Amino acid sequence: MSKRVLIPVADGSEDLETVTLIDVLRRAEFDVVVASAEERRMLTCARGTRVTADAMLLDVLAQDFDLIVLPGGMPGAKTLGELEPLAERLRRQAAGGHAFAAICAAPPMACMPTACSRGAGSPAIRA
């Protein structure tokens, strides 16, 4: 059974980070769910790339995921950081010992405010 990965995406998410995550993880045969944080499935990334989400974010947050990855980009990362249901899901992911990751603008915008970054770090962010 392949690992399940959730990639929440919003308008303004970074094009390269979003598309590369989806492509590389699907090529590696992960079960990737791209979920829209907006009120529609068609999203426009920061540089104009259009992405069609597989699902609406609020509809999948209760499901189990082995990994949740948040792409950066503004204002997409800000939008993700303002969603309390996503923040709660990230806290549950961390509390359950499950992996999550955030790229570029997403750590300070979406992970740091949720306090799910304790025990995590990167070159730019200290735990």
N, CA, C and O of each residue as an XYZ file, in Angstrom:
508
protein
N       0.853     -1.178      0.000
C       0.000      0.000      0.000
C       0.896      1.238      0.000
O       1.822      1.341      0.805
N       0.620      2.160     -0.891
C       1.473      3.346     -0.992
C       1.159      4.345      0.118
O       0.057      4.371      0.666
N       2.138      5.146      0.423
C       1.991      6.188      1.443
C       1.086      7.291      0.909
O       1.145      7.641     -0.269
N       0.249      7.833      1.789
C      -0.664      8.916      1.410
C      -0.051     10.253      1.777
O       0.455     10.441      2.884
N      -0.105     11.177      0.829
C       0.468     12.510      1.021
C      -0.597     13.548      0.705
O      -1.256     13.485     -0.332
N      -0.756     14.503      1.611
C      -1.665     15.627      1.390
C      -0.848     16.858      1.032
O       0.096     17.214      1.736
N      -1.220     17.507     -0.071
C      -0.601     18.772     -0.461
C      -1.707     19.824     -0.521
O      -2.426     19.902     -1.517
N      -1.854     20.638      0.534
C      -2.821     21.734      0.496
C      -2.292     22.847     -0.413
O      -1.118     23.208     -0.335
N      -3.148     23.382     -1.262
C      -2.743     24.424     -2.204
C      -3.781     25.537     -2.180
O      -4.979     25.285     -2.054
N      -3.301     26.771     -2.302
C      -4.181     27.939     -2.363
C      -3.763     28.796     -3.547
O      -2.666     28.636     -4.081
N      -4.633     29.700     -3.952
C      -4.232     30.675     -4.963
C      -2.981     31.377     -4.454
O      -2.925     31.796     -3.298
N      -1.981     31.503     -5.315
C      -0.753     32.170     -4.928
C       0.307     31.259     -4.352
O       1.372     31.728     -3.950
N       0.035     29.944     -4.303
C       1.099     29.013     -3.901
C       2.190     29.070     -4.963
O       1.911     29.337     -6.132
N       3.422     28.820     -4.558
C       4.548     28.887     -5.488
C       4.428     27.800     -6.555
O       4.290     26.619     -6.237
N       4.482     28.207     -7.814
C       4.298     27.301     -8.949
C       5.243     26.105     -8.912
O       4.801     24.956     -8.916
N       6.539     26.379     -8.876
C       7.537     25.314     -8.963
C       7.436     24.358     -7.779
O       7.518     23.143     -7.954
N       7.260     24.893     -6.594
C       7.162     24.048     -5.407
C       5.924     23.161     -5.467
O       5.986     21.981     -5.124
N       4.817     23.719     -5.897
C       3.568     22.965     -5.969
C       3.638     21.875     -7.029
O       3.397     20.703     -6.740
N       3.966     22.261     -8.247
C       3.974     21.309     -9.363
C       5.051     20.242     -9.181
O       4.817     19.072     -9.482
N       6.219     20.630     -8.695
C       7.299     19.660     -8.503
C       6.942     18.648     -7.420
O       7.192     17.453     -7.580
N       6.360     19.116     -6.324
C       5.923     18.187     -5.277
C       4.961     17.148     -5.838
O       5.136     15.946     -5.635
N       3.954     17.625     -6.538
C       2.950     16.723     -7.101
C       3.608     15.726     -8.056
O       3.383     14.520     -7.951
N       4.413     16.224     -8.975
C       5.033     15.386     -9.998
C       5.987     14.353     -9.403
O       5.872     13.162     -9.694
N       6.916     14.796     -8.580
C       7.924     13.879     -8.034
C       7.286     12.820     -7.139
O       7.635     11.643     -7.231
N       6.364     13.220     -6.284
C       5.741     12.249     -5.386
C       4.869     11.251     -6.141
O       4.833     10.072     -5.788
N       4.168     11.707     -7.169
C       3.369     10.767     -7.967
C       4.257      9.830     -8.778
O       3.931      8.652     -8.926
N       5.359     10.325     -9.299
C       6.300      9.444    -10.014
C       6.868      8.379     -9.082
O       7.155      7.261     -9.510
N       7.026      8.727     -7.817
C       7.521      7.777     -6.816
C       6.405      6.869     -6.290
O       6.616      6.084     -5.365
N       5.229      6.984     -6.887
C       4.063      6.146     -6.598
C       3.463      6.359     -5.211
O       2.910      5.435     -4.614
N       3.580      7.593     -4.704
C       2.843      7.964     -3.505
C       1.405      8.269     -3.914
O       1.149      8.686     -5.043
N       0.481      8.060     -3.002
C      -0.919      8.415     -3.229
C      -1.067      9.882     -2.822
O      -1.266     10.187     -1.647
N      -0.971     10.777     -3.789
C      -0.963     12.219     -3.537
C      -2.370     12.786     -3.676
O      -3.050     12.557     -4.676
N      -2.794     13.526     -2.660
C      -4.066     14.238     -2.709
C      -3.755     15.727     -2.694
O      -3.257     16.257     -1.701
N      -4.054     16.395     -3.804
C      -3.904     17.846     -3.897
C      -5.243     18.425     -3.468
O      -6.275     18.133     -4.073
N      -5.227     19.250     -2.419
C      -6.474     19.748     -1.849
C      -6.525     21.270     -1.886
O      -5.584     21.949     -1.474
N      -7.627     21.786     -2.379
C      -7.808     23.231     -2.517
C      -8.234     23.873     -1.207
O      -9.180     23.430     -0.556
N      -7.519     24.925     -0.836
C      -7.879     25.716      0.341
C      -8.860     26.826     -0.028
O      -9.314     27.574      0.838
N      -9.180     26.928     -1.298
C     -10.116     27.942     -1.783
C     -11.516     27.324     -1.874
O     -11.717     26.178     -1.474
N     -12.469     28.076     -2.394
C     -13.837     27.573     -2.518
C     -14.093     26.917     -3.867
O     -15.243     26.696     -4.248
N     -13.017     26.604     -4.590
C     -13.126     25.966     -5.899
C     -11.899     25.094     -6.102
O     -10.886     25.269     -5.424
N     -11.989     24.159     -7.032
C     -10.876     23.233     -7.266
C      -9.823     23.785     -8.218
O      -8.670     23.358     -8.152
N     -10.175     24.716     -9.099
C      -9.201     25.293    -10.028
C      -8.457     26.418     -9.320
O      -9.064     27.388     -8.866
N      -7.122     26.279     -9.229
C      -6.294     27.245     -8.514
C      -5.291     27.884     -9.458
O      -4.892     27.282    -10.455
N      -4.888     29.102     -9.140
C      -3.862     29.792     -9.915
C      -2.683     30.069     -8.997
O      -2.805     30.774     -7.995
N      -1.534     29.497     -9.360
C      -0.323     29.681     -8.558
C       0.229     31.094     -8.736
O      -0.273     31.867     -9.552
N       1.253     31.420     -7.977
C       1.813     32.776     -7.918
C       2.249     33.320     -9.272
O       2.149     34.524     -9.508
N       2.728     32.463    -10.162
C       3.223     32.909    -11.473
C       2.280     32.544    -12.607
O       2.660     32.601    -13.776
N       1.050     32.170    -12.269
C       0.037     31.933    -13.290
C      -0.226     30.490    -13.671
O      -1.143     30.226    -14.448
N       0.550     29.542    -13.150
C       0.301     28.134    -13.447
C      -1.022     27.724    -12.819
O      -1.297     28.035    -11.660
N      -1.840     27.021    -13.602
C      -3.137     26.569    -13.084
C      -3.034     25.122    -12.633
O      -2.450     24.280    -13.315
N      -3.601     24.857    -11.490
C      -3.602     23.518    -10.906
C      -5.042     23.167    -10.555
O      -5.763     23.977     -9.971
N      -5.453     21.963    -10.912
C      -6.777     21.485    -10.529
C      -6.617     20.536     -9.351
O      -5.957     19.502     -9.459
N      -7.214     20.886     -8.246
C      -7.121     20.064     -7.037
C      -7.956     18.797     -7.187
O      -8.945     18.764     -7.918
N      -7.530     17.760     -6.475
C      -8.270     16.503     -6.454
C      -9.488     16.597     -5.546
O     -10.484     15.904     -5.756
N      -9.403     17.454     -4.541
C     -10.444     17.531     -3.520
C     -10.421     18.906     -2.869
O      -9.505     19.700     -3.081
N     -11.437     19.165     -2.085
C     -11.482     20.376     -1.279
C     -10.811     20.061      0.062
O     -11.050     19.006      0.650
N      -9.982     20.969      0.531
C      -9.193     20.729      1.737
C     -10.058     20.353      2.935
O      -9.755     19.386      3.634
N     -11.116     21.093      3.177
C     -11.950     20.819      4.349
C     -12.592     19.437      4.293
O     -12.950     18.878      5.329
N     -12.741     18.880      3.088
C     -13.340     17.551      2.939
C     -12.374     16.415      3.261
O     -12.814     15.291      3.503
N     -11.074     16.681      3.269
C     -10.097     15.596      3.462
C      -9.293     15.701      4.756
O      -8.517     14.797      5.065
N      -9.456     16.767      5.509
C      -8.629     16.962      6.704
C      -8.801     15.874      7.758
O      -7.891     15.642      8.554
N      -9.943     15.208      7.779
C     -10.164     14.151      8.770
C      -9.535     12.822      8.350
O      -9.458     11.896      9.158
N      -9.091     12.720      7.112
C      -8.485     11.478      6.623
C      -7.060     11.325      7.150
O      -6.435     12.294      7.580
N      -6.564     10.098      7.108
C      -5.197      9.816      7.545
C      -4.216     10.061      6.410
O      -4.458      9.663      5.270
N      -3.105     10.720      6.730
C      -2.033     10.963      5.769
C      -0.706     10.648      6.441
O      -0.481     10.997      7.599
N       0.166      9.985      5.700
C       1.504      9.694      6.206
C       2.368     10.947      6.217
O       3.300     11.069      7.011
N       2.046     11.870      5.329
C       2.827     13.097      5.178
C       1.912     14.215      4.707
O       1.039     14.000      3.866
N       2.115     15.401      5.248
C       1.454     16.613      4.756
C       2.567     17.568      4.366
O       3.468     17.840      5.160
N       2.505     18.081      3.135
C       3.531     19.004      2.652
C       2.862     20.289      2.190
O       1.958     20.269      1.356
N       3.323     21.416      2.748
C       2.791     22.717      2.361
C       3.784     23.438      1.460
O       4.918     23.696      1.864
N       3.362     23.765      0.235
C       4.242     24.561     -0.625
C       4.261     26.006     -0.140
O       3.337     26.456      0.538
N       5.313     26.722     -0.491
C       5.408     28.134     -0.136
C       4.707     28.999     -1.163
O       3.758     28.575     -1.823
N       5.196     30.215     -1.279
C       4.588     31.168     -2.208
C       3.608     32.068     -1.493
O       2.911     31.659     -0.564
N       3.574     33.295     -1.948
C       2.657     34.265     -1.349
C       1.701     34.765     -2.417
O       2.118     35.020     -3.546
N       0.457     34.905     -2.088
C      -0.148     34.835     -0.757
C      -0.638     33.442     -0.353
O      -1.325     33.306      0.659
N      -0.296     32.404     -1.128
C      -0.780     31.058     -0.822
C      -0.442     30.580      0.574
O      -1.305     30.047      1.271
N       0.807     30.763      0.998
C       1.217     30.317      2.331
C       0.467     31.078      3.418
O       0.142     30.514      4.463
N       0.194     32.344      3.175
C      -0.574     33.144      4.142
C      -1.995     32.591      4.265
O      -2.529     32.467      5.367
N      -2.594     32.262      3.128
C      -3.939     31.683      3.136
C      -3.953     30.383      3.929
O      -4.841     30.169      4.755
N      -2.975     29.512      3.685
C      -2.906     28.250      4.422
C      -2.733     28.504      5.916
O      -3.331     27.808      6.736
N      -1.924     29.492      6.272
C      -1.682     29.813      7.670
C      -2.885     30.372      8.397
O      -2.943     30.327      9.625
N      -3.842     30.895      7.659
C      -5.040     31.481      8.267
C      -6.172     30.474      8.440
O      -7.221     30.817      8.987
N      -5.979     29.244      7.985
C      -7.027     28.224      8.077
C      -6.887     27.424      9.370
O      -6.031     26.545      9.470
N      -7.716     27.725     10.345
C      -7.644     27.034     11.631
C      -7.846     25.524     11.498
O      -7.164     24.774     12.197
N      -8.751     25.037     10.633
C      -8.861     23.576     10.491
C      -7.554     22.929     10.011
O      -7.228     21.821     10.437
N      -6.814     23.597      9.143
C      -5.522     23.069      8.705
C      -4.516     23.127      9.850
O      -3.741     22.190     10.041
N      -4.523     24.216     10.613
C      -3.620     24.333     11.763
C      -3.872     23.203     12.757
O      -2.933     22.596     13.271
N      -5.138     22.928     13.019
C      -5.484     21.840     13.939
C      -5.022     20.496     13.377
O      -4.526     19.650     14.121
N      -5.181     20.298     12.085
C      -4.744     19.040     11.454
C      -3.228     18.884     11.551
O      -2.735     17.782     11.789
N      -2.487     19.974     11.367
C      -1.031     19.920     11.502
C      -0.624     19.596     12.938
O       0.334     18.854     13.160
N      -1.345     20.148     13.912
C      -1.055     19.827     15.317
C      -1.294     18.338     15.586
O      -0.500     17.691     16.269
N      -2.393     17.800     15.045
C      -2.678     16.368     15.214
C      -1.626     15.516     14.513
O      -1.208     14.480     15.029
N      -1.203     15.961     13.332
C      -0.175     15.235     12.579
C       1.107     15.150     13.416
O       1.713     14.085     13.537
N       1.504     16.279     13.985
C       2.721     16.331     14.803
C       2.562     15.511     16.084
O       3.465     14.761     16.457
N       1.429     15.649     16.752
C       1.195     14.930     18.004
C       1.185     13.418     17.794
O       1.571     12.659     18.683
N       0.744     12.991     16.625
C       0.697     11.568     16.315
C       2.016     11.013     15.812
O       2.114      9.830     15.487
N       3.030     11.863     15.747
C       4.335     11.416     15.282
C       4.417     11.224     13.782
O       5.317     10.546     13.286
N       3.480     11.818     13.058
C       3.472     11.698     11.602
C       4.207     12.880     10.979
O       4.276     13.963     11.561
N       4.741     12.656      9.811
C       5.583     13.662      9.163
C       4.770     14.787      8.533
O       3.661     14.590      8.037
N       5.370     15.970      8.573
C       4.859     17.108      7.822
C       6.057     17.936      7.400
O       7.119     17.896      8.021
N       5.862     18.681      6.336
C       6.942     19.523      5.820
C       6.340     20.796      5.265
O       5.170     20.840      4.885
N       7.158     21.826      5.226
C       6.727     23.106      4.675
C       7.919     23.733      3.971
O       9.052     23.644      4.445
N       7.655     24.359      2.848
C       8.715     24.899      2.004
C       8.628     26.424      1.961
O       7.536     26.992      1.952
N       9.775     27.071      1.936
C       9.930     28.503      1.662
C       9.111     29.378      2.613
O       9.451     29.479      3.791
N       8.055     30.002      2.136
C       7.252     30.897      2.970
C       6.302     30.144      3.894
O       5.767     30.737      4.830
N       6.081     28.863      3.656
C       5.108     28.121      4.454
C       5.516     27.910      5.913
O       4.642     27.981      6.778
N       6.794     27.655      6.246
C       7.099     27.476      7.674
C       6.708     28.675      8.544
O       6.000     28.488      9.533
N       7.139     29.893      8.219
C       6.756     31.001      9.100
C       5.284     31.391      8.988
O       4.707     31.895      9.952
N       4.675     31.168      7.836
C       3.292     31.596      7.643
C       2.279     30.562      8.125
O       1.211     30.929      8.615
N       2.597     29.279      7.995
C       1.609     28.248      8.302
C       1.997     27.336      9.456
O       1.119     26.868     10.180
N       3.278     27.068      9.649
C       3.673     26.133     10.712
C       3.992     26.827     12.023
O       3.545     26.379     13.079
N       4.751     27.905     11.980
C       5.118     28.587     13.218
C       3.885     29.061     13.992
O       3.840     28.874     15.207
N       2.887     29.664     13.345
C       1.717     30.109     14.103
C       0.930     28.963     14.733
O       0.228     29.181     15.721
N       1.028     27.753     14.192
C       0.257     26.634     14.727
C       0.957     25.944     15.878
O       0.377     25.069     16.521
N       2.199     26.325     16.148
C       3.005     25.704     17.204
C       3.288     24.240     16.904
O       3.620     23.473     17.807
N       3.158     23.850     15.639
C       3.470     22.465     15.284
C       4.930     22.323     14.914
O       5.383     21.232     14.566
N       5.667     23.411     14.985
C       7.066     23.364     14.564
C       8.019     23.031     15.707
O       9.230     22.969     15.492
N       7.511     22.819     16.894
C       8.399     22.459     17.999
C       9.119     21.159     17.673
O       8.500     20.171     17.276
N      10.410     21.177     17.843
C      11.196     19.987     17.556
C      11.568     19.854     16.099
O      12.182     18.864     15.700
N      11.206     20.834     15.306
C      11.542     20.817     13.882
C      12.454     21.993     13.599
O      12.556     22.919     14.403
N      13.096     21.953     12.488
C      13.957     23.068     12.156
C      14.378     23.049     10.711
O      14.133     22.091      9.978
N      15.010     24.118     10.323
C      15.551     24.256      8.981
C      16.679     25.271      9.084
O      16.880     25.859     10.146
N      17.413     25.486      8.008
C      18.476     26.487      8.079
C      17.974     27.879      8.472
O      18.721     28.660      9.060
N      16.729     28.191      8.155
C      16.214     29.525      8.431
C      15.388     29.605      9.707
O      15.138     30.701     10.209
N      14.965     28.474     10.234
C      14.066     28.471     11.387
C      14.635     27.562     12.459
O      14.949     26.401     12.197
N      14.764     28.081     13.647
C      15.248     27.272     14.765
C      14.067     26.795     15.584
O      13.110     27.534     15.811
N      14.147     25.560     16.021
C      13.064     24.980     16.820
C      13.076     25.563     18.217
O      12.239     25.201     19.044
